[in-house]
Amino acid sequence: MTEQNAQVKRGSINIIPAALAMEMSAEALGKPNLFVSISALNECPVSIVRHIVETRDWFGVDRILLCIKGGRIPDGEGYYDLRMASVSFGKEKRSLEGPVPTRCIVQHR
């Protein structure tokens, strides 16, 4: 999906760039079932990551699949700990070990 005012196609897999998803309304996003990020959140500016994780609460999904490289994203003078943010997502967590230093996490609320 590349258009700002587009709506997701329900019942399908929709690939949306993080910067575009930030601007989409909850109605346009529908009720996503799964949030997938294969290292993309590690490469986004921390302002986008904070918006997705904290402001939009992972877009209200029930499950996340994250592959995280290291987990710490530079944030001004300190770091934003993406791994800790993903731990706070839900109760059941499954860790899929990958090549070091990448680690995949599957969680549901």
Backbone as CSV, one residue per row, in Angstrom:
resi,resn,N_x,N_y,N_z,CA_x,CA_y,CA_z,C_x,C_y,C_z
1,MET,0.851,-1.165,0.000,0.000,0.000,0.000,0.900,1.232,0.000
2,THR,0.595,2.161,-0.881,1.439,3.349,-0.991,0.667,4.662,-0.954
3,GLU,-0.655,4.613,-1.001,-1.455,5.834,-1.035,-1.946,6.220,0.351
4,GLN,-1.813,7.491,0.678,-2.140,7.972,2.012,-3.597,7.748,2.399
5,ASN,-4.541,7.921,1.510,-5.958,7.808,1.855,-6.548,6.438,1.552
6,ALA,-5.706,5.477,1.223,-6.194,4.136,0.916,-6.625,3.427,2.195
7,GLN,-7.495,2.439,2.039,-7.896,1.610,3.167,-7.385,0.199,2.927
8,VAL,-7.116,-0.508,4.018,-6.626,-1.870,3.876,-7.717,-2.755,3.297
9,LYS,-7.283,-3.809,2.644,-8.226,-4.788,2.116,-8.417,-5.844,3.198
10,ARG,-9.612,-5.908,3.750,-9.881,-6.833,4.846,-9.785,-8.278,4.358
11,GLY,-9.282,-9.140,5.243,-9.130,-10.552,4.905,-7.902,-10.833,4.060
12,SER,-7.043,-9.833,3.898,-5.847,-9.979,3.080,-4.624,-9.517,3.863
13,ILE,-3.472,-9.875,3.346,-2.230,-9.361,3.911,-1.960,-8.020,3.254
14,ASN,-1.813,-6.990,4.072,-1.548,-5.640,3.586,-0.173,-5.225,4.075
15,ILE,0.686,-4.835,3.162,2.017,-4.363,3.522,1.993,-2.847,3.446
16,ILE,2.259,-2.222,4.599,2.146,-0.769,4.715,3.443,-0.224,5.287
17,PRO,4.090,0.712,4.607,5.292,1.329,5.179,4.961,2.018,6.508
18,ALA,5.901,1.956,7.462,5.659,2.512,8.795,5.245,3.975,8.747
19,ALA,5.917,4.771,7.926,5.600,6.201,7.865,4.172,6.425,7.365
20,LEU,3.698,5.603,6.442,2.333,5.731,5.941,1.335,5.239,6.993
21,ALA,1.646,4.144,7.658,0.750,3.600,8.678,0.540,4.589,9.815
22,MET,1.574,5.362,10.128,1.454,6.358,11.202,0.355,7.357,10.916
23,GLU,0.169,7.694,9.653,-0.795,8.720,9.272,-2.194,8.166,9.032
24,MET,-2.329,6.850,8.940,-3.628,6.253,8.635,-4.519,6.241,9.872
25,SER,-5.786,6.489,9.661,-6.735,6.456,10.776,-6.994,5.007,11.183
26,ALA,-7.542,4.842,12.379,-7.899,3.502,12.845,-8.919,2.869,11.913
27,GLU,-9.830,3.680,11.369,-10.839,3.165,10.446,-10.195,2.655,9.163
28,ALA,-9.211,3.397,8.653,-8.537,2.988,7.416,-7.741,1.705,7.629
29,LEU,-7.178,1.537,8.824,-6.414,0.328,9.114,-7.311,-0.866,9.413
30,GLY,-8.568,-0.618,9.756,-9.451,-1.713,10.130,-9.020,-2.258,11.487
31,LYS,-9.200,-3.503,11.719,-8.752,-4.168,12.951,-7.730,-5.226,12.559
32,PRO,-6.454,-4.826,12.448,-5.437,-5.800,12.034,-5.290,-6.926,13.054
33,ASN,-4.986,-8.114,12.555,-4.789,-9.268,13.424,-3.340,-9.427,13.851
34,LEU,-2.415,-8.997,12.985,-1.000,-9.274,13.207,-0.153,-8.096,12.745
35,PHE,0.824,-7.732,13.562,1.813,-6.720,13.193,3.131,-7.453,12.971
36,VAL,3.719,-7.310,11.779,4.972,-7.975,11.434,6.029,-6.925,11.144
37,SER,7.189,-7.092,11.747,8.326,-6.251,11.440,9.573,-7.121,11.428
38,ILE,10.156,-7.272,10.274,11.394,-8.037,10.140,12.532,-7.023,10.081
39,SER,12.984,-6.609,11.231,14.077,-5.648,11.413,13.744,-4.221,10.990
40,ALA,12.570,-3.970,10.447,12.241,-2.623,9.976,12.172,-1.610,11.113
41,LEU,11.626,-1.998,12.255,11.527,-1.044,13.363,12.899,-0.621,13.859
42,ASN,13.886,-1.512,13.760,15.246,-1.143,14.140,15.810,-0.056,13.233
43,GLU,15.286,0.036,12.025,15.820,0.967,11.040,15.005,2.252,10.930
44,CYS,13.885,2.330,11.638,13.043,3.528,11.621,13.570,4.553,12.620
45,PRO,13.282,5.824,12.360,13.568,6.825,13.400,12.776,6.490,14.662
46,VAL,13.360,6.781,15.813,12.717,6.431,17.076,11.353,7.114,17.229
47,SER,11.153,8.258,16.608,9.837,8.922,16.698,8.749,8.057,16.065
48,ILE,9.058,7.367,14.982,8.086,6.470,14.340,7.842,5.251,15.229
49,VAL,8.913,4.697,15.777,8.771,3.523,16.645,7.922,3.863,17.864
50,ARG,8.204,4.987,18.516,7.412,5.398,19.680,5.938,5.577,19.305
51,HIS,5.685,6.166,18.143,4.306,6.386,17.705,3.580,5.049,17.513
52,ILE,4.225,4.110,16.856,3.614,2.802,16.604,3.394,2.047,17.909
53,VAL,4.420,2.008,18.753,4.366,1.203,19.977,3.535,1.867,21.063
54,GLU,3.791,3.132,21.344,3.166,3.786,22.497,1.867,4.512,22.147
55,THR,1.905,5.365,21.140,0.718,6.153,20.805,-0.374,5.299,20.173
56,ARG,0.005,4.472,19.189,-0.988,3.661,18.477,-1.151,2.259,19.065
57,ASP,-0.396,1.925,20.108,-0.482,0.612,20.770,-0.446,-0.529,19.761
58,TRP,0.587,-0.531,18.938,0.794,-1.570,17.922,-0.411,-1.676,16.969
59,PHE,-1.139,-0.593,16.768,-2.329,-0.515,15.907,-3.451,-1.436,16.377
60,GLY,-3.437,-1.791,17.655,-4.524,-2.581,18.226,-4.522,-4.047,17.836
61,VAL,-3.414,-4.565,17.345,-3.371,-5.963,16.920,-3.411,-6.911,18.111
62,ASP,-3.755,-8.163,17.836,-3.769,-9.197,18.858,-2.426,-9.912,18.946
63,ARG,-1.662,-9.883,17.842,-0.395,-10.609,17.787,0.678,-9.767,17.103
64,ILE,1.926,-9.987,17.539,3.051,-9.348,16.865,4.094,-10.409,16.516
65,LEU,4.773,-10.190,15.410,5.933,-10.988,15.022,7.032,-9.989,14.728
66,LEU,8.045,-9.969,15.573,9.141,-9.022,15.431,10.458,-9.767,15.313
67,CYS,11.274,-9.345,14.382,12.665,-9.772,14.352,13.469,-8.535,14.689
68,ILE,14.183,-8.624,15.791,14.870,-7.463,16.348,16.369,-7.688,16.304
69,LYS,17.082,-6.697,15.809,18.542,-6.724,15.831,18.998,-5.900,17.027
70,GLY,19.438,-6.532,18.060,19.942,-5.798,19.221,18.851,-5.266,20.128
71,GLY,17.871,-4.589,19.579,16.734,-4.104,20.364,16.852,-2.683,20.854
72,ARG,18.047,-2.081,20.814,18.213,-0.709,21.307,18.385,0.235,20.120
73,ILE,17.517,1.240,20.053,17.538,2.213,18.969,18.023,3.542,19.544
74,PRO,19.022,4.167,18.923,19.494,5.460,19.435,18.348,6.460,19.547
75,ASP,18.285,7.137,20.694,17.219,8.103,20.968,17.837,9.315,21.661
76,GLY,18.342,10.244,20.877,18.989,11.416,21.466,20.228,11.009,22.230
77,GLU,20.231,11.303,23.509,21.377,10.969,24.358,21.349,9.517,24.835
78,GLY,20.188,8.873,24.759,20.071,7.505,25.260,19.618,6.540,24.185
79,TYR,18.874,5.519,24.614,18.379,4.503,23.694,16.921,4.202,23.995
80,TYR,16.176,3.808,22.962,14.816,3.294,23.116,14.940,1.783,23.038
81,ASP,14.472,1.086,24.054,14.635,-0.360,24.122,13.425,-1.057,23.499
82,LEU,13.542,-1.405,22.224,12.450,-2.044,21.492,12.147,-3.425,22.059
83,ARG,13.149,-4.123,22.531,12.934,-5.453,23.096,12.042,-5.361,24.344
84,MET,12.290,-4.387,25.209,11.448,-4.211,26.393,10.032,-3.794,26.008
85,ALA,9.898,-2.973,24.986,8.567,-2.563,24.521,7.792,-3.768,24.013
86,SER,8.469,-4.687,23.348,7.775,-5.873,22.843,7.402,-6.819,23.981
87,VAL,8.214,-6.879,25.025,7.912,-7.721,26.182,6.633,-7.247,26.862
88,SER,6.410,-5.936,26.875,5.220,-5.404,27.530,3.956,-5.600,26.696
89,PHE,4.091,-6.113,25.480,2.946,-6.264,24.587,1.915,-7.235,25.126
90,GLY,2.345,-8.404,25.545,1.369,-9.404,25.938,1.932,-10.397,26.923
91,LYS,1.125,-11.372,27.245,1.505,-12.333,28.271,2.225,-13.536,27.692
92,GLU,1.724,-14.087,26.596,2.349,-15.274,26.035,3.391,-14.861,25.009
93,LYS,4.576,-15.368,25.187,5.681,-14.981,24.319,6.404,-16.231,23.852
94,ARG,6.729,-16.256,22.593,7.524,-17.339,22.057,8.721,-16.722,21.366
95,SER,9.888,-17.153,21.717,11.108,-16.607,21.138,11.648,-17.594,20.122
96,LEU,11.907,-17.130,18.920,12.467,-17.961,17.865,13.897,-17.511,17.650
97,GLU,14.842,-18.328,18.005,16.240,-17.926,17.886,16.658,-17.930,16.423
98,GLY,17.337,-16.871,16.037,17.842,-16.744,14.682,19.324,-16.503,14.728
99,PRO,19.898,-16.220,13.571,21.329,-15.934,13.564,21.625,-14.723,14.449
100,VAL,22.665,-14.817,15.202,23.047,-13.716,16.101,23.370,-12.501,15.248
101,PRO,22.969,-11.292,15.589,22.270,-10.921,16.818,20.775,-10.770,16.626
102,THR,20.181,-11.349,15.573,18.747,-11.201,15.332,17.970,-12.214,16.170
103,ARG,16.869,-11.758,16.718,15.998,-12.625,17.502,14.569,-12.310,17.116
104,CYS,13.772,-13.355,16.850,12.370,-13.145,16.496,11.493,-13.455,17.696
105,ILE,10.472,-12.629,17.850,9.549,-12.744,18.974,8.129,-12.830,18.429
106,VAL,7.378,-13.804,18.898,5.955,-13.936,18.553,5.191,-13.805,19.862
107,GLN,4.261,-12.851,19.933,3.497,-12.652,21.158,2.032,-12.405,20.829
108,HIS,1.162,-12.752,21.770,-0.235,-12.349,21.643,-0.743,-11.853,22.977
109,ARG,-1.787,-11.027,22.908,-2.351,-10.408,24.128,-3.250,-11.389,24.833
